[in-house]
């Protein structure tokens, strides 16, 4: 038996929208207005969460909450190669969340965003409370 997979493309049209009458026009319009102000930042916010949606990068951020570390120490904490660690550090540094300094051949990183650290720790507390 041959299994043929077809690509299905969904095209959004007027018929795809909810046909049920709106109960609270005022509230719906308020929400639409509020969302329109935030909508331009949503793609960037999605990228922000995509970058944080990686356990290795989260571990790096939480490790650096304990203070400055050299790349080789971070690699040991994560049990990763220097190359893999450097790649992840570069992504975080490009976002502006880390500072880097050179000391001879050694490269050191430190956290540059206390607000991000507070948010991560707050999220961990929420998760721990939820999991019991």
Residue pairs with C-beta under 8 A, 6 or more apart in sequence:
22 28
48 95
51 57
51 91
51 92
51 95
52 58
52 120
54 88
56 78
56 80
56 84
56 88
57 88
57 91
57 92
58 120
59 77
59 78
60 74
60 78
60 85
60 88
60 89
60 92
61 92
61 97
61 111
61 116
61 117
61 120
62 120
63 69
63 74
63 77
63 78
64 74
64 98
64 109
64 110
64 111
65 111
65 117
65 121
67 110
68 108
68 109
68 110
69 77
69 108
69 109
69 110
70 106
70 107
70 108
70 109
71 82
71 85
71 86
71 89
71 106
71 107
71 108
71 109
72 82
72 106
74 85
74 89
74 109
75 81
75 82
75 84
75 85
78 85
80 88
89 98
89 100
89 109
92 98
93 99
93 100
93 109
96 112
96 113
97 111
97 112
97 113
97 116
98 109
98 110
98 111
98 112
99 109
99 110
99 111
99 112
100 107
100 108
100 109
101 107
101 108
101 110
102 108
111 117
